[in-house]
């Protein structure tokens, strides 16, 4: 009987490992960055499509709100409407999510000893999605958030005995100083590594740090990509003994189908660039018109992330602890079915409602390699916004048009590097992963961008951004409205 029970346990484990749904069924998962753009979609997909047991969200207090208040606020997002339409308004599914207060600025990331014991007893799968995506941050802050915080998480993971898979979300642009990006970690870093850089910065004034920044970044365009590059090296050098993989998505934009076509909740990337289009304005960006756009819908990105988590759990650990282990890397970027900068205007026009808009919409946003033409249009937009704000002030309305255009211009400036350059990539790990999935799993987790219909995608893109803009405006109005007296 003892042998039979062991055999049944082995067969159960084999079944669990060979099927994506079984891998996540009754699993306990830990997520960082769960309140962000990718994190929300990941959480929603896990709750709606996989019978997970528990999801622990590491959340920090923010804006004087407790982690429970932040979780309740997050569940109000329309992304969770499909779950709310399930039996009992989705409450049994939402109850699976447990927020845990975290402070990555502290040596003790999780202060509650009860939570520490809970994680050690239950957690099997970790998704590290947290990141600061601000391109203009100083190097110290970017390294603190994107490297040191991740290191503290992986130190915590080393204390979790039941870990089967850890996936760290990096970026395809972590090595954007190279024209061809392989699925491996490039370990060379300036100044001998990020720890030496931080040690040096402790002895410098803010002015000296600013002067040293371009020397440290070298060919890298900003502190974000540099810090993500450092995080990958840190993982290979310090945590290769963990069951960990690195997932590199490119630009992540609004949803293709899930939760609804066009859904987006931020204006950090392409969504922010089309705000002038929604307002009926013409906008010209600076870039190379023939450069390929490496962009993926957020739901496809999450589907690939879940598949990577499953496959990473199947890797066999090397028995010899002294031998070095190579951390697997998944470049989630494709060679085929990509569009070019010159195609953006025509694709965006597909999502404009009016017939006139569809005809002339292709001219509302344009990528030009002429700095003069780009600056000419920017000055024209700023002049329009300035005049509009004058009229708004005279009529008692808020003057916000000029600031809005300035924010769009700042976003465009910070991302121009990625419109001016092209990259080739190896993606054998992603391609082989897709081929491993069964037909049912491919329908559950579609992530093959080479089969994506970009025309269908952009028919919903502009409307999705407009809906997000309306939700953002309503939220600000509610926040600014006076509270009723008790």
N, C-alpha and C positions, 0 to 999 in steps of 0.2 A: 504493500500500500504506500509505503514511503517513497519507493521508486516511481510509482504512478503519479503521486502528487508532484514530485519534482519534474516529471515529464510534462504534466499539464501546465506547470508554471513556465517551463521553457517554451512550450508551444504558444502560450499566451503572450510571452515577451516577443517571440518571433512575429506573431501576428501584429502586435502593437508597433513593432519597428518597421514592418513592411508596408504599412498603410498609413497615409497621412492622418486621416480622421481618427484612427485608433491610437496613433501617437499622441494626439492631443486630448483624447477622451479621458475624462476623470483626472487630467493632469493639473498640477498646481503650478501657476506661472507667475513670474515676477517681471514687472515692466517698469522701466524708468522712462520719463518723457511721455507718459500716458495721457497727459492733458494737452499735448501738442497736436499738430496737424496729422502727422503719420500715426502717432500714438492713439489718437481717438479712433481712427479707422481700424487699426489693429485690434483694439479692445472690442469695438462693435462687431467685427468679423468673428472673433473668438467666441463671444457670447451668443451670437446669432446662429453660427454654423457648426460649432464644435461643442461637444458636451463636456466642457472643461469643468473641473471641480471648483477651483478657486483662482482668482486673479488678484495678486497683491500689487497695488500701485504705490510706488514710492513717490510721495508728493510733499512739497515744501509749503509752509505757510506763506501766503502772499496777499498783499493789500489788506492786512488785518483780518483775513479770512482763515478759518481753521481748515484742515485737510478735508474734514467731512463736509463743510460748507462748499469748498471748491469742487468736491465730487458731485454734490447735489446740483451745483450750478452747471457742471459739465454735462450731466444727464439731461439738462433742458435743451441741449443742442438738437437741431432737427435730424442730425445723423442717427440718433437713437429712436426715431419715430417708428421704424419697422419693428424694433424690439417692443416698444410700447403697445403696438397693435397685436402682440401675441397674447395668449391667455394670461389673465390677472394683471394686465397692463405691463407685463414684462418684469414684475417685481421679483419673482423667483430668480430670474437671470441677473438682475441688478444686484441682488443680495449676494451673489458670488464675488462681487468686487469689494475688496477690503483696502481702504487707503491707510498707508502707514507714513507718519510724519518722518521726514528725512532732512538732514542738514549736512550737506557735503562740505561745508566750511569747517565742520568740527571733526576732530580725530575720531570721535565715536559717531558714525553716520546715523545710526538708529539708537536713540537714547533709551527706549523702552526695552528692558530685559525680557519682558513677556513677548514682545514682537520678535526679538532676536531668536528666542527659543522656537517660536512659531515658524519662522522662516527656515531655521535649521531642520525642523522636523518634517517640513512639507514641500519646499520648493524643489522643482525638477527642471524647469525650463526658464531661462532668463533672456529677455529682449532689452538690450540697452539702446534706447532710442533718444535719450536726452542729448541735447546739444544747444549751443548758442550759435545762431546762424547770422549774427550781426557781422557784416563784412568790415566795418570800420572800427572794431574794438581794438584796444591796445593789446599787445602780445601777451602780457601777464594775465589779463582777464580771460582771454581766449584759451590760454593754456590751462588756467585754473578750472574752467568749466568743461572743456572738451578733452582734457588729458587727466588732470589730477582727480577730478570727480569720478571719471571712469575707472581710474586706478583704485580708488577707494571701494568702488562697487565690486571690482574683481577680487580685491582682498576679502571682501565680505563673501563672495561666491566660493572662495577657497574653503570657507568654513561650513559650506552647505554640502552634506554628505550624499544627497540624493540627486545631484545635478546630472542631467542627461544631455543637455544642450544649452549653449550660450551663444547668442548672436549679437555682435556689435555692429550697429549701423554707422558706417562711415560715409564717404561721398566719392563718386567717380572722379571728382576733381581734386582728390587728396594728393595726386601727383600730376597736376595739370601743367607743370613746367616741362613735362615730357609730351612729345607728340604722339607716341604710341604707348598705351597703358596695358601692361600685362596683369594677369591675375596672380600677383605676388606682392609681397611687402618689400618696398625699397628702403633699406635700413640706413642709408647715408643721410646724416643731418648736419647742419652747420654748427660750429662751436662744440662738436662732440655730443650733441643731444640737448633736449629741452631742459634737463636738470641743470646743466651748466649755464644755460641761458638765464634761467630763473635765479641761480646763485649769483650770476653777474649783475642782474637787475637790482638785487638787494642793496648794492653799493652805489647805485646811480641815482641822479636826480631825474625828475620827470622830463626835463628838457634833454638830458643826455639819452634817456630811453627813446625819445622821439627821433633823435638824430641817428641812433643805432638801428631803429626799426627797419629801414630799407636794406641795410646790410644783412640783417638776420633773415629777412624774408627772401632776399635774393630775387630769383625769377618768379617766386610765388606772388599772386596778385593781391592777397590779403591775409589777415591773421587767421581767418576762419579755415581756409584750405591748409594753411601751414600747421595749425593746431591739430587738424584731423590727420594730417600726415604724421605728426609726432605721436598721436594716439596709436596709430597702427604699429609704429616701431616699438612703442612701449608694450603693446600686447605681445608682439613676437619675442621680445627680449625678456619680459618678466612673467608672462602668463601663458606661454605656449603649452604648459602642462595641463591647462584646463581644456575641457571639451568645448572649444570656442572657435567661431568662424567670423569672418568679416564680410559684411554685405555693403556693396558700393552702388547706391542709386545715383543717377544724374539729377537734373532738375525735376523735382516732384511737383506736379500741378494737379488741377481739379480732377474729379472722378470721371471715369469712363462710363461705368454703369452703377456701381455701388458706393454709397447707399442710394443715390439717385444721380443720373447723368448731370455733370456740370457742378456737383457740390464742391464747395471750397469754403474755407473759413478764415483765410488770411490773405494779405496783399503783399507778401514778401517777394514773390517771384513774378512769373508772367501775369498773374491776376492783377497785380498792382500796375502793370504797364498798360493795361487796357482800360483803366479808369477814365482817362480822357476820351476814349472812344465811346464809352457809355454816356458821357456828358456831351456827346456830339461834336467833339473837337478833333482836329487833325494832330497827329503826333509822329514825329520822325526820330528814330533812334540811330545811334551811331553803331556801326558794325560792318562786317564783310557780308555782302549779299549772298555769296555762295557757300558760306560756312554752314555746316550741318548743325541742326538743333537736336541735342540729346535731351529729350524730355519724356517722362513717363507719367501716366495717370496715377494718382495716389492709391486707388484700389488695386491696380496691377502691381504696384510697388509692394503693398502689404501682402498680396497673394504670393509673390516671389519670396518675401521675407519669411512667411510661414513655411513655404516649401524648403527653404534653406535651413530653417530650424529643425525640420524633420530629418533631412539628409545628414545634417551635422550630427544629429543624435545617433546615426548609424555608423559613424566612423569608429573604427577599432582603436582603442588607446594602445600605444606602444608600452610594452611591459617594462622595458628598461628605463627607469626614471632618470638615469644619467644621460640618456641620448637626447639630442635636440629634436624638437618636433616642429614641423612647418605648419603654421596656421593657414587653413584654407581661405581663399579669397574668391568672392563672387562679384564680377563686374556686371552689374545690371544695366548694360548699355548694348546697343545693337548696331550692326553694320548696315542692314537693309531696312527698308520702310521708314527712313528718316526724311524729314522735310528740311528745306533750306530757309535761311533768313528771308530770301526774296519771296517765299511762298506765304509768309505770315499774313500779309494784308488780305490776300484772296481767301485764305482759310478763315480768318476772323469774320470776313464779310458773310460767310455762310450762316453765322449766328445772329445777324441783324434782321429784325422782323420785317421792316418795310421793303418793298420792291426797289425803291430808289436807293435805300441803304445797301441792299445786296449788290446793286450795280456799281455804285460809287464807293462802297465800303472798303474795297481793297486799297483805297488811297488814304483811308483814315489813319492807318499806322504803316509806317514804311521804314525799312532799314537802309541807311545810306552810309557810304564810306567817306562822304564829304563832311568834314568837321564844320566847314562854313555853313552848309545848308542846314545841318542839324542845329547849330547855334542860332541861325536865323529863325527857325521855327520855334525854338525855345523862347527866344526874346518876344516873338509875336504872341505866344501863349501867355507869357508872364504879363505882357501889356494888357491883353484881354482880361486876365484875372484881376489885375490892379484896377482897371476901369470898373469892372463888375463889382468889386468890393467897395468902391467909392459910392456907387448907386445903392448897394446894400446898406451901407452906413446911413445914407440920407433917408432911407425908408425904414430904418429901425431894425434891419436884419443883421445877422452875424456876417462879418467879413472873413470868409475862410477860403475863398477861391485861390488866392495867391499862395497861401501856405500849402494847399493841396498840390498845386502844380510844382512847388518847390520840393515837396516830398517825392513826387513821381520822378522829377529830374534827378534827385539824389539817388533814388533806387536805380534809375537807368544808368547813371554814372558808375555806380558800384558794381553793376553786372556787365558793363560794356566789354570787359576782357573776354567773357565767355561768348560774346557775339562776334568777336574779332578773330577768334581762333577755332581751329578744328582739330579733332583727335581721332585716331584710329584705336581700336581696342581688341583685345582678346576676351572672349566670353565663353570659352569651352565649358567651364563649370556650370554656367547658367543653361547653356544649350543642352548639356547632358542631363541636367536636373529635369528640364522640361520633358525630354525624351523618356525619362524614367517613370513619369507619372502615367497612371492609367487614364483611360478616356473619361471616366467619372471624375477622377481627381482634376483633370484639366478643365472640366466644366465647373468644378467647385472653386478652383484656384487658377483662373485664366491670367497668365502673365506674359505670354509671348507677344511682345510688341510688334514683331514682324507680321503678325496677322491682324493688327489693330487697324480699324477704319478711321483715319484721321479726319475725313470729311464729316462723318457721324459725330466724332468727338467735338469738333469745333462748332457744329450746329448748336451744341448745348453750352459751349464754353462761355460766351459773352453773357448769356442769360444767368448762368451760375454765378458769375462775378457780380452781376447786377443784384441778384438775390442776396448775396453775401453783403454787399454794400448797404442794401436796405435793412438787413438784420443788424448790421453794425450801427447804423444811424438810429434805429429804434432802441437799441441797447443803450446808446449814449443819452438819448432823450429820457429814458427811464431812470438812468443814473443821475441825471441832472434835475429831474422833477422833484419838488419838495415832498418829503415824507409826511404822511397823514399824522396828525396829532393823536396821541392815545387818549 
